């Protein structure tokens, strides 16, 4: 989890250099993601356990 957060921080720093508006949009998206994480939801298709073959 720490690695993911570090990568996110680096990407955010890159976005800020590109355009400050992108950082604002990224912040809004991050807030939406955190809100969605609070809701119980089924795992995405690619995370469901596949039957052994």
N, C-alpha and C positions, 0 to 999 in steps of 0.2 A: 504494500500500500504506500509505503514511503517513497518507493521508486516512482510510482505513478504520479504522486503529488509533485515530486521534484520535476518530472517531465512536464507536467501541466504548468508548473511555475515557469519553466524555461520557455515553453511555447507561448505563454502569456506575455513574457518579456519581449519575445520576438514580435508578437502582434502589436504590442504598445509602440514599438519602434515603427511598425508599418503604418498604423493609423489609430489614434486614440479612440475613435468610434468603435473599432473592432473590439477593444477591451471592454467597452460598455456592453456591447452585445454579448460577448463571452461571459461577462458577469451575470447578465440576465439569464442566459442559458444555464449557467452553473446553478443559479438559484432554482430554476425549474427542475433541474436534475435532482437536486437535493430534496425538493418537495416530492418528486415522484418516488424517490427512494424510501420516503416515509410510508408510502402506500404498499400494502402487500400485493405482489404481482407474480405471475408464473415466470419461470426462467425463459429466456429467449430460446428459439429452436436449437441454436448451435450449442447451448449449454445443457440441454437435456441429455440424460445418460442414454447412450445407444446400446442396444442389445449386443451381447458378445457374439462374434461371428465365428 
